[in-house]
Amino acid sequence: MLKFFFHHTPNPMKVALFLEETGLDFQLVPVDTLKGDQHTPEFRLINPNGKTPAIEDNGQRVFDSNAILMYLSEKTGCPLPLN
């Protein structure tokens, strides 16, 4: 199952909206960036940059909102807007 590492900021919200619109099943994994959860060794295995958003999809790790949206677009066949 797709895991979505999320914090309530604008870039993760872009991914959250795409996931909801496409109806993909995912597990939401909250990352409290105010407490520094993004700097834990466990999260750094998902995203070495220590930022949200990030996803893990059957062992495939993708981070950066644009890269995630491109990955999910290809996975679902749902095109991204050009604007």
MMTF fields as JSON, N, C-alpha, C and O atoms, coordinates in Angstrom:
{
  "mmtfVersion": "1.0.0",
  "mmtfProducer": "UNKNOWN",
  "numBonds": 331,
  "numAtoms": 332,
  "numGroups": 83,
  "numChains": 1,
  "numModels": 1,
  "chainsPerModel": [1],
  "groupsPerChain": [83],
  "chainIdList": ["A"],
  "bondAtomList": [4, 2, 8, 6, 12, 10, 16, 14, 20, 18, 24, 22, 28, 26, 32, 30, 36, 34, 40, 38, 44, 42, 48, 46, 52, 50, 56, 54, 60, 58, 64, 62, 68, 66, 72, 70, 76, 74, 80, 78, 84, 82, 88, 86, 92, 90, 96, 94, 100, 98, 104, 102, 108, 106, 112, 110, 116, 114, 120, 118, 124, 122, 128, 126, 132, 130, 136, 134, 140, 138, 144, 142, 148, 146, 152, 150, 156, 154, 160, 158, 164, 162, 168, 166, 172, 170, 176, 174, 180, 178, 184, 182, 188, 186, 192, 190, 196, 194, 200, 198, 204, 202, 208, 206, 212, 210, 216, 214, 220, 218, 224, 222, 228, 226, 232, 230, 236, 234, 240, 238, 244, 242, 248, 246, 252, 250, 256, 254, 260, 258, 264, 262, 268, 266, 272, 270, 276, 274, 280, 278, 284, 282, 288, 286, 292, 290, 296, 294, 300, 298, 304, 302, 308, 306, 312, 310, 316, 314, 320, 318, 324, 322, 328, 326],
  "bondOrderList": [1, 1, 1, 1, 1, 1, 1, 1, 1, 1, 1, 1, 1, 1, 1, 1, 1, 1, 1, 1, 1, 1, 1, 1, 1, 1, 1, 1, 1, 1, 1, 1, 1, 1, 1, 1, 1, 1, 1, 1, 1, 1, 1, 1, 1, 1, 1, 1, 1, 1, 1, 1, 1, 1, 1, 1, 1, 1, 1, 1, 1, 1, 1, 1, 1, 1, 1, 1, 1, 1, 1, 1, 1, 1, 1, 1, 1, 1, 1, 1, 1, 1],
  "groupList": [{"groupName": "MET", "atomNameList": ["N", "CA", "C", "O"], "elementList": ["N", "C", "C", "O"], "formalChargeList": [0, 0, 0, 0], "bondAtomList": [1, 0, 2, 1, 3, 2], "bondOrderList": [1, 1, 2], "singleLetterCode": "M", "chemCompType": "L-PEPTIDE LINKING"}, {"groupName": "LEU", "atomNameList": ["N", "CA", "C", "O"], "elementList": ["N", "C", "C", "O"], "formalChargeList": [0, 0, 0, 0], "bondAtomList": [1, 0, 2, 1, 3, 2], "bondOrderList": [1, 1, 2], "singleLetterCode": "L", "chemCompType": "L-PEPTIDE LINKING"}, {"groupName": "LYS", "atomNameList": ["N", "CA", "C", "O"], "elementList": ["N", "C", "C", "O"], "formalChargeList": [0, 0, 0, 0], "bondAtomList": [1, 0, 2, 1, 3, 2], "bondOrderList": [1, 1, 2], "singleLetterCode": "K", "chemCompType": "L-PEPTIDE LINKING"}, {"groupName": "PHE", "atomNameList": ["N", "CA", "C", "O"], "elementList": ["N", "C", "C", "O"], "formalChargeList": [0, 0, 0, 0], "bondAtomList": [1, 0, 2, 1, 3, 2], "bondOrderList": [1, 1, 2], "singleLetterCode": "F", "chemCompType": "L-PEPTIDE LINKING"}, {"groupName": "HIS", "atomNameList": ["N", "CA", "C", "O"], "elementList": ["N", "C", "C", "O"], "formalChargeList": [0, 0, 0, 0], "bondAtomList": [1, 0, 2, 1, 3, 2], "bondOrderList": [1, 1, 2], "singleLetterCode": "H", "chemCompType": "L-PEPTIDE LINKING"}, {"groupName": "THR", "atomNameList": ["N", "CA", "C", "O"], "elementList": ["N", "C", "C", "O"], "formalChargeList": [0, 0, 0, 0], "bondAtomList": [1, 0, 2, 1, 3, 2], "bondOrderList": [1, 1, 2], "singleLetterCode": "T", "chemCompType": "L-PEPTIDE LINKING"}, {"groupName": "PRO", "atomNameList": ["N", "CA", "C", "O"], "elementList": ["N", "C", "C", "O"], "formalChargeList": [0, 0, 0, 0], "bondAtomList": [1, 0, 2, 1, 3, 2], "bondOrderList": [1, 1, 2], "singleLetterCode": "P", "chemCompType": "L-PEPTIDE LINKING"}, {"groupName": "ASN", "atomNameList": ["N", "CA", "C", "O"], "elementList": ["N", "C", "C", "O"], "formalChargeList": [0, 0, 0, 0], "bondAtomList": [1, 0, 2, 1, 3, 2], "bondOrderList": [1, 1, 2], "singleLetterCode": "N", "chemCompType": "L-PEPTIDE LINKING"}, {"groupName": "VAL", "atomNameList": ["N", "CA", "C", "O"], "elementList": ["N", "C", "C", "O"], "formalChargeList": [0, 0, 0, 0], "bondAtomList": [1, 0, 2, 1, 3, 2], "bondOrderList": [1, 1, 2], "singleLetterCode": "V", "chemCompType": "L-PEPTIDE LINKING"}, {"groupName": "ALA", "atomNameList": ["N", "CA", "C", "O"], "elementList": ["N", "C", "C", "O"], "formalChargeList": [0, 0, 0, 0], "bondAtomList": [1, 0, 2, 1, 3, 2], "bondOrderList": [1, 1, 2], "singleLetterCode": "A", "chemCompType": "L-PEPTIDE LINKING"}, {"groupName": "GLU", "atomNameList": ["N", "CA", "C", "O"], "elementList": ["N", "C", "C", "O"], "formalChargeList": [0, 0, 0, 0], "bondAtomList": [1, 0, 2, 1, 3, 2], "bondOrderList": [1, 1, 2], "singleLetterCode": "E", "chemCompType": "L-PEPTIDE LINKING"}, {"groupName": "GLY", "atomNameList": ["N", "CA", "C", "O"], "elementList": ["N", "C", "C", "O"], "formalChargeList": [0, 0, 0, 0], "bondAtomList": [1, 0, 2, 1, 3, 2], "bondOrderList": [1, 1, 2], "singleLetterCode": "G", "chemCompType": "PEPTIDE LINKING"}, {"groupName": "ASP", "atomNameList": ["N", "CA", "C", "O"], "elementList": ["N", "C", "C", "O"], "formalChargeList": [0, 0, 0, 0], "bondAtomList": [1, 0, 2, 1, 3, 2], "bondOrderList": [1, 1, 2], "singleLetterCode": "D", "chemCompType": "L-PEPTIDE LINKING"}, {"groupName": "GLN", "atomNameList": ["N", "CA", "C", "O"], "elementList": ["N", "C", "C", "O"], "formalChargeList": [0, 0, 0, 0], "bondAtomList": [1, 0, 2, 1, 3, 2], "bondOrderList": [1, 1, 2], "singleLetterCode": "Q", "chemCompType": "L-PEPTIDE LINKING"}, {"groupName": "ARG", "atomNameList": ["N", "CA", "C", "O"], "elementList": ["N", "C", "C", "O"], "formalChargeList": [0, 0, 0, 0], "bondAtomList": [1, 0, 2, 1, 3, 2], "bondOrderList": [1, 1, 2], "singleLetterCode": "R", "chemCompType": "L-PEPTIDE LINKING"}, {"groupName": "ILE", "atomNameList": ["N", "CA", "C", "O"], "elementList": ["N", "C", "C", "O"], "formalChargeList": [0, 0, 0, 0], "bondAtomList": [1, 0, 2, 1, 3, 2], "bondOrderList": [1, 1, 2], "singleLetterCode": "I", "chemCompType": "L-PEPTIDE LINKING"}, {"groupName": "SER", "atomNameList": ["N", "CA", "C", "O"], "elementList": ["N", "C", "C", "O"], "formalChargeList": [0, 0, 0, 0], "bondAtomList": [1, 0, 2, 1, 3, 2], "bondOrderList": [1, 1, 2], "singleLetterCode": "S", "chemCompType": "L-PEPTIDE LINKING"}, {"groupName": "TYR", "atomNameList": ["N", "CA", "C", "O"], "elementList": ["N", "C", "C", "O"], "formalChargeList": [0, 0, 0, 0], "bondAtomList": [1, 0, 2, 1, 3, 2], "bondOrderList": [1, 1, 2], "singleLetterCode": "Y", "chemCompType": "L-PEPTIDE LINKING"}, {"groupName": "CYS", "atomNameList": ["N", "CA", "C", "O"], "elementList": ["N", "C", "C", "O"], "formalChargeList": [0, 0, 0, 0], "bondAtomList": [1, 0, 2, 1, 3, 2], "bondOrderList": [1, 1, 2], "singleLetterCode": "C", "chemCompType": "L-PEPTIDE LINKING"}],
  "groupTypeList": [0, 1, 2, 3, 3, 3, 4, 4, 5, 6, 7, 6, 0, 2, 8, 9, 1, 3, 1, 10, 10, 5, 11, 1, 12, 3, 13, 1, 8, 6, 8, 12, 5, 1, 2, 11, 12, 13, 4, 5, 6, 10, 3, 14, 1, 15, 7, 6, 7, 11, 2, 5, 6, 9, 15, 10, 12, 7, 11, 13, 14, 8, 3, 12, 16, 7, 9, 15, 1, 0, 17, 1, 16, 10, 2, 5, 11, 18, 6, 1, 6, 1, 7],
  "groupIdList": [1, 2, 3, 4, 5, 6, 7, 8, 9, 10, 11, 12, 13, 14, 15, 16, 17, 18, 19, 20, 21, 22, 23, 24, 25, 26, 27, 28, 29, 30, 31, 32, 33, 34, 35, 36, 37, 38, 39, 40, 41, 42, 43, 44, 45, 46, 47, 48, 49, 50, 51, 52, 53, 54, 55, 56, 57, 58, 59, 60, 61, 62, 63, 64, 65, 66, 67, 68, 69, 70, 71, 72, 73, 74, 75, 76, 77, 78, 79, 80, 81, 82, 83],
  "secStructList": [7, 3, 3, 3, 3, 3, 7, 1, 1, 2, 2, 2, 2, 2, 2, 2, 2, 2, 2, 2, 2, 2, 6, 7, 7, 3, 3, 3, 3, 3, 7, 7, 6, 6, 6, 6, 4, 4, 4, 1, 2, 2, 2, 2, 2, 2, 7, 6, 6, 7, 7, 1, 7, 3, 3, 3, 3, 6, 6, 3, 3, 3, 3, 1, 2, 2, 2, 2, 2, 2, 2, 2, 2, 2, 2, 2, 6, 7, 7, 7, 7, 7, 7],
  "xCoordList": [0.831, 0.0, 0.881, 1.957, 0.423, 1.132, 1.09, 0.023, 2.249, 2.337, 2.633, 3.531, 1.882, 2.018, 2.462, 1.71, 3.689, 4.264, 3.906, 4.28, 3.173, 2.434, 2.578, 2.649, 2.619, 2.468, 1.618, 1.683, 0.827, -0.103, 0.622, 0.627, 1.228, 1.859, 1.463, 0.937, 1.697, 1.187, 1.637, 0.806, 2.905, 3.352, 2.755, 2.317, 2.712, 2.031, 0.539, -0.044, -0.079, -1.504, -1.759, -2.804, -0.833, -0.974, -1.084, -1.929, -0.223, -0.221, -1.49, -2.098, -1.891, -3.104, -4.32, -5.156, -4.421, -5.549, -5.532, -6.578, -4.354, -4.25, -4.657, -5.382, -4.192, -4.552, -6.051, -6.642, -6.665, -8.114, -8.88, -9.851, -8.456, -9.148, -9.049, -9.986, -7.929, -7.749, -8.32, -8.494, -8.613, -9.191, -8.211, -8.626, -6.925, -5.931, -6.012, -6.237, -5.827, -5.743, -4.361, -3.348, -4.337, -3.052, -3.175, -4.26, -2.03, -1.937, -1.288, -0.192, -1.944, -1.406, -0.46, -0.828, 0.763, 1.757, 2.104, 2.837, 1.581, 1.861, 3.329, 3.927, 3.887, 5.26, 5.162, 4.835, 5.442, 5.349, 6.666, 7.625, 6.691, 7.921, 8.217, 9.358, 7.218, 7.454, 8.228, 8.93, 8.098, 8.84, 10.138, 10.927, 10.36, 11.588, 11.52, 12.557, 10.307, 10.167, 10.819, 11.184, 10.966, 11.558, 13.058, 13.666, 13.653, 15.094, 15.431, 16.598, 14.42, 14.699, 15.365, 15.13, 16.184, 16.827, 15.81, 16.067, 14.655, 13.633, 13.071, 12.889, 12.8, 12.259, 13.339, 13.038, 14.582, 15.661, 15.898, 16.472, 15.458, 15.513, 14.489, 14.703, 13.384, 12.351, 12.757, 12.688, 13.182, 13.608, 14.89, 14.855, 16.014, 17.295, 17.348, 18.167, 16.494, 16.464, 15.741, 15.848, 15.015, 14.327, 13.184, 12.994, 12.419, 11.283, 10.054, 10.162, 8.885, 7.647, 7.206, 7.525, 6.485, 5.931, 6.907, 7.933, 6.542, 7.255, 6.259, 5.277, 6.524, 5.695, 6.597, 7.755, 6.032, 6.667, 5.595, 4.552, 5.86, 4.881, 5.516, 6.25, 5.225, 5.789, 7.304, 7.85, 7.968, 9.43, 9.981, 11.15, 9.189, 9.623, 9.421, 8.302, 10.493, 10.413, 10.534, 11.418, 9.632, 9.629, 9.411, 8.551, 10.2, 10.024, 10.08, 10.497, 9.656, 9.44, 8.058, 7.742, 7.257, 5.859, 5.734, 4.859, 6.589, 6.493, 6.831, 6.153, 7.865, 8.248, 7.15, 6.852, 6.551, 5.473, 4.278, 3.695, 3.906, 2.768, 3.029, 2.125, 4.24, 4.573, 4.496, 3.95, 5.032, 4.996, 3.556, 3.198, 2.729, 1.339, 0.544, -0.352, 0.86, 0.2, 0.487, -0.417, 1.741, 2.102, 1.468, 1.019, 1.428, 0.873, -0.621, -1.107, -1.349, -2.803, -3.282, -4.426, -2.421, -2.847, -3.651, -4.225, -3.691, -4.422, -3.46, -2.483, -3.723, -2.772, -2.799, -3.819, -1.653, -1.552, -1.976, -1.829, -2.497, -2.81, -1.54, -0.487, -1.63, -0.456, -0.243, 0.822, -1.198, -1.043, -0.505, -0.315],
  "yCoordList": [-1.178, 0.0, 1.249, 1.266, 2.26, 3.521, 4.24, 4.411, 4.653, 5.441, 6.886, 7.154, 7.8, 9.218, 9.931, 10.019, 10.438, 11.141, 12.614, 13.267, 13.124, 14.368, 15.298, 14.853, 16.586, 17.637, 18.726, 18.928, 19.425, 20.434, 21.676, 22.707, 21.584, 22.719, 22.651, 21.626, 23.714, 23.752, 22.612, 22.054, 22.253, 21.222, 19.853, 19.189, 19.394, 18.129, 18.178, 17.164, 19.356, 19.464, 19.199, 18.649, 19.576, 19.3, 17.796, 17.331, 17.059, 15.601, 15.015, 14.112, 15.523, 15.032, 15.211, 14.314, 16.359, 16.608, 15.643, 15.124, 15.395, 14.455, 13.053, 12.366, 12.627, 11.297, 11.173, 10.154, 12.184, 12.146, 12.149, 11.408, 12.967, 13.062, 11.771, 11.416, 11.068, 9.841, 8.621, 7.569, 8.747, 7.628, 6.526, 5.418, 6.804, 5.801, 5.482, 6.365, 4.211, 3.817, 4.203, 3.942, 4.827, 5.187, 5.237, 5.39, 5.104, 5.23, 6.568, 6.843, 7.396, 8.694, 8.519, 7.954, 9.014, 8.947, 10.388, 11.062, 10.859, 12.237, 12.43, 11.589, 13.545, 13.919, 15.304, 16.277, 15.396, 16.674, 17.431, 17.22, 18.304, 19.054, 20.083, 20.524, 20.463, 21.4, 20.732, 21.402, 19.421, 18.657, 18.075, 17.495, 18.229, 17.725, 16.284, 15.662, 15.736, 14.338, 14.073, 12.937, 15.111, 14.936, 14.673, 14.328, 14.832, 14.617, 13.279, 12.999, 12.459, 11.156, 10.243, 10.383, 9.317, 8.385, 7.59, 7.283, 7.256, 6.489, 7.303, 6.775, 8.582, 9.402, 9.7, 9.777, 9.867, 10.155, 8.986, 9.176, 7.78, 6.668, 6.857, 6.408, 7.516, 7.796, 8.993, 8.941, 10.076, 11.289, 11.808, 12.378, 11.614, 12.075, 13.591, 14.08, 14.337, 15.787, 16.225, 17.385, 15.325, 15.638, 16.619, 17.497, 16.479, 17.376, 16.559, 15.437, 17.141, 16.539, 17.313, 18.496, 16.679, 15.344, 14.295, 14.598, 13.06, 11.903, 10.756, 10.727, 9.814, 8.618, 7.396, 7.47, 6.285, 4.984, 4.076, 3.858, 3.554, 2.745, 1.408, 1.292, 0.397, -0.939, -0.91, -1.51, -0.209, -0.126, 1.021, 1.374, 1.604, 2.756, 4.02, 4.324, 4.752, 5.989, 7.182, 7.239, 8.13, 9.343, 10.527, 10.485, 11.587, 12.795, 14.008, 13.911, 15.148, 16.401, 16.329, 15.384, 17.338, 17.293, 17.14, 16.411, 17.809, 17.686, 16.274, 15.73, 15.687, 14.319, 13.334, 12.399, 13.549, 12.663, 12.779, 11.766, 14.001, 14.178, 13.544, 12.947, 13.661, 13.02, 11.499, 10.83, 10.957, 9.515, 9.024, 8.044, 9.706, 9.289, 9.463, 8.67, 10.477, 10.683, 9.513, 8.997, 9.103, 7.953, 6.673, 5.838, 6.509, 5.299, 5.171, 4.08, 6.283, 6.249, 6.495, 6.181, 7.054, 7.444, 8.732, 9.119, 9.392, 10.659, 11.8, 12.01, 12.535, 13.596, 14.764, 15.067, 15.397, 16.596, 17.794, 17.768, 18.841, 20.064, 20.696, 20.611, 21.315, 21.958, 23.364, 23.935, 23.944, 25.316, 25.346, 26.422],
  "zCoordList": [0.0, 0.0, 0.0, 0.599, -0.66, -0.747, 0.602, 1.192, 1.074, 2.307, 1.921, 1.122, 2.488, 2.192, 3.463, 4.433, 3.446, 4.58, 4.433, 3.459, 5.422, 5.252, 6.454, 7.6, 6.17, 7.173, 6.529, 5.316, 7.327, 6.809, 6.31, 6.983, 5.145, 4.474, 3.009, 2.572, 2.225, 0.848, -0.069, -0.785, -0.074, -1.017, -0.726, -1.665, 0.516, 0.771, 0.432, 0.048, 0.573, 0.243, -1.239, -1.589, -2.114, -3.551, -3.789, -4.555, -3.123, -3.273, -2.659, -3.234, -1.493, -0.834, -1.734, -1.834, -2.383, -3.288, -4.461, -4.849, -5.033, -6.154, -5.725, -6.444, -4.555, -4.055, -3.851, -4.21, -3.287, -3.063, -4.383, -4.537, -5.324, -6.614, -7.42, -8.136, -7.313, -8.094, -7.379, -7.996, -6.093, -5.356, -5.004, -4.664, -5.078, -4.718, -3.231, -2.403, -2.908, -1.505, -0.99, -1.638, 0.181, 0.757, 2.266, 2.828, 2.893, 4.354, 4.64, 4.152, 5.417, 5.794, 6.977, 8.007, 6.811, 7.872, 8.256, 7.534, 9.387, 9.787, 10.172, 10.843, 9.735, 10.091, 10.724, 10.043, 12.007, 12.708, 12.531, 13.273, 11.545, 11.267, 12.355, 12.493, 13.115, 14.22, 15.355, 16.113, 15.468, 16.478, 15.923, 16.668, 14.619, 14.016, 13.551, 13.319, 13.411, 12.973, 11.618, 11.318, 10.802, 9.474, 9.531, 8.518, 10.697, 10.842, 11.505, 11.779, 11.76, 12.367, 11.343, 10.143, 11.802, 10.865, 10.036, 8.871, 10.634, 9.909, 8.74, 7.643, 8.98, 7.889, 6.849, 5.658, 7.277, 6.324, 5.358, 4.286, 5.735, 4.786, 3.675, 2.549, 3.984, 2.987, 2.142, 0.914, 2.797, 2.098, 2.738, 3.828, 2.068, 2.622, 2.817, 3.595, 2.126, 2.278, 3.548, 3.946, 4.182, 5.417, 5.254, 6.095, 4.179, 3.944, 3.571, 3.075, 3.817, 3.338, 2.109, 1.985, 1.202, 1.244, 0.73, 0.121, 1.001, 0.472, 0.409, 1.151, -0.484, -0.559, -0.637, -1.049, -0.231, -0.42, -0.999, -0.383, -2.178, -2.899, -3.246, -4.228, -2.426, -2.638, -2.805, -3.73, -1.904, -1.93, -2.75, -2.596, -3.603, -4.411, -3.586, -3.172, -3.35, -2.569, -3.5, -4.355, -3.317, -4.141, -3.207, -2.327, -3.406, -2.608, -3.524, -4.678, -3.0, -3.711, -4.367, -5.09, -4.099, -4.544, -6.058, -6.526, -6.833, -8.288, -8.757, -9.628, -8.19, -8.557, -8.163, -8.906, -6.993, -6.549, -7.482, -7.868, -7.849, -8.75, -10.108, -10.693, -10.615, -11.894, -11.764, -12.641, -10.688, -10.451, -10.38, -11.033, -9.586, -9.436, -10.726, -11.014, -11.489, -12.78, -13.716, -14.374, -13.769, -14.61, -14.083, -14.867, -12.773, -12.17, -12.457, -12.758, -12.363, -12.507, -13.924, -14.255, -14.767, -16.11, -16.106, -17.124, -14.963, -14.838, -15.173, -14.455, -16.249, -16.637, -15.657, -15.037, -15.544, -14.732, -15.565, -16.787, -14.943, -15.698, -16.236, -15.605, -17.373, -17.977, -17.464, -17.701, -16.777, -16.281, -14.891, -14.326]
}
